[in-house]
Amino acid sequence: MLCLRIVNKALIINIILFSSFSCAADDADALDGETDLSMEGLHGLVGTGFTAVAFMGNDPILASVAGNEVFDPLTAELEKAAYPCENDPQFAEFDFWIGEWDVQMANGQFAGSNVISREQRGCYLSDWTPLPDGRVRQFFEQSDDGGVTWVSWFEGFYTRKAK
């Protein structure tokens, strides 16, 4: 049965969340019946913290139900839960900053260049400051009092390895 094959596949990759997957052990031969049962089990993953959406999209057994009117929206729902930064508008509030920038001092003098990019599926903005010698400086500060005071906790200089 398709449902049992999906459960077996899940066990192979140790996804315990599939344990809520309930499959009837009957001899139903109709694919529609198996597909309905499979969709019911997969629907149980929504809200459980299941994040192996790539598994669902790349697995040959699950590919047999791709295009199903329940499976495709379910996969989209799981993807939204697995990658909240791509789907929550709050994570895009600083997207105006993304790009390549020329940086000037208060007096207008050129201070350098800066590159801001979204990383980790939109979960954070990366700030890279190329230095005149080609290195990149990374500097972090942290405030534990709401921004009244700041403490530096990392400064690193990156140099590209020679090929």
C-alpha positions in Angstrom: 0.0 0.0 0.0 1.2 3.5 -0.8 0.5 4.7 2.8 2.7 2.0 4.3 5.4 2.7 1.8 5.4 6.4 2.9 5.6 5.4 6.6 8.5 3.0 5.8 10.3 5.8 4.0 9.8 8.1 6.9 11.2 5.5 9.3 14.2 5.0 7.2 15.1 8.7 7.6 14.1 8.6 11.3 11.3 11.1 11.2 9.5 10.3 14.4 6.8 12.8 13.6 5.4 10.3 11.1 4.5 8.1 14.0 1.1 9.9 14.1 0.7 8.6 10.6 -2.3 6.2 10.8 -2.5 3.6 8.0 -5.2 1.0 7.8 -3.7 -2.4 7.3 -6.5 -3.5 4.9 -6.0 -4.8 1.4 -7.5 -1.9 -0.4 -6.2 -1.9 -3.9 -7.6 1.4 -5.0 -5.0 4.1 -5.2 -7.5 6.7 -4.4 -8.2 5.1 -1.0 -4.5 4.9 -0.2 -4.0 8.4 -1.3 -6.8 9.7 0.9 -5.3 7.8 3.8 -1.8 9.0 3.1 -3.1 12.6 2.9 -4.8 12.3 6.2 -1.5 11.1 7.8 0.5 13.8 6.1 -2.0 16.4 7.2 -1.2 15.4 10.8 2.3 16.9 10.3 1.0 20.4 10.0 1.6 22.2 13.3 4.0 19.5 14.7 7.2 21.2 13.8 7.9 19.0 10.8 10.5 20.8 8.7 11.7 18.1 6.3 9.9 19.7 3.4 12.8 18.9 1.0 12.3 15.2 1.8 8.7 15.5 0.7 9.6 17.3 -2.5 12.4 15.0 -3.5 11.2 11.6 -2.4 10.2 9.2 -5.2 7.4 7.6 -3.2 5.9 10.9 -2.2 6.4 12.1 -5.8 3.7 9.6 -6.8 1.1 11.7 -5.0 2.5 15.1 -6.2 -0.3 16.9 -8.0 -2.9 15.6 -5.7 -5.4 18.3 -4.8 -4.7 17.8 -1.1 -0.9 17.0 -1.3 0.2 20.2 -3.1 -1.5 22.7 -0.8 -0.4 20.6 2.2 3.2 20.8 1.0 2.9 24.5 0.6 1.5 24.8 4.1 4.4 22.8 5.5 6.9 24.8 3.6 5.5 28.1 5.1 5.9 26.6 8.6 9.4 25.2 7.9 10.6 28.6 6.4 8.8 31.3 8.4 11.3 34.0 7.5 10.3 33.7 3.8 6.6 34.0 4.6 6.3 36.4 7.6 6.3 40.1 6.4 8.0 41.1 9.6 11.2 39.5 8.3 11.1 41.8 5.3 10.9 45.1 7.2 14.6 45.9 6.5 14.6 44.7 2.9 15.0 48.3 1.7 18.6 48.0 3.0 19.5 45.1 0.7 22.0 45.9 -2.0 25.4 47.3 -2.7 26.1 50.7 -1.0 28.7 53.4 -1.1 29.3 54.7 2.4 30.2 58.3 3.1 31.3 60.0 6.3 29.1 62.8 7.7 31.2 65.3 5.8 30.5 63.5 2.5 34.0 61.9 2.2 33.9 58.3 0.7 34.4 55.8 3.5 34.1 52.5 1.6 31.6 50.1 0.2 29.1 47.8 1.9 27.0 44.8 0.8 23.7 43.9 2.5 22.1 40.6 1.6 19.3 38.3 2.9 20.7 34.9 4.2 19.4 31.6 5.5 16.1 31.8 3.6 15.4 35.4 4.7 16.0 34.9 8.4 18.8 37.5 8.7 20.5 40.3 6.9 24.2 39.9 6.3 26.4 43.0 6.4 29.7 42.7 4.6 32.1 45.6 4.4 34.9 45.0 1.9 38.0 46.9 2.9 40.4 48.6 0.4 42.8 45.7 0.6 40.1 43.2 -0.4 39.5 41.7 3.1 36.0 41.7 4.6 35.4 43.0 8.1 32.7 41.5 10.3 31.8 43.3 13.6 29.1 42.5 16.1 27.8 44.4 19.1 25.1 43.4 21.6 22.9 45.5 23.9 21.4 43.9 27.0 19.6 47.1 28.1 17.4 48.0 25.2 20.1 49.9 23.3 21.4 52.2 26.0 24.8 50.7 26.0 26.5 48.4 23.5 29.3 45.8 24.0 31.5 44.6 21.1 31.7 40.8 21.1 33.3 39.9 17.8 35.5 41.5 15.2 36.8 39.4 12.4 38.7 40.0 9.2 38.3 37.6 6.3 40.8 37.1 3.5 39.9 35.1 0.4 42.1 31.9 0.1 44.4 31.8 -2.8 43.3 29.2 -5.4 
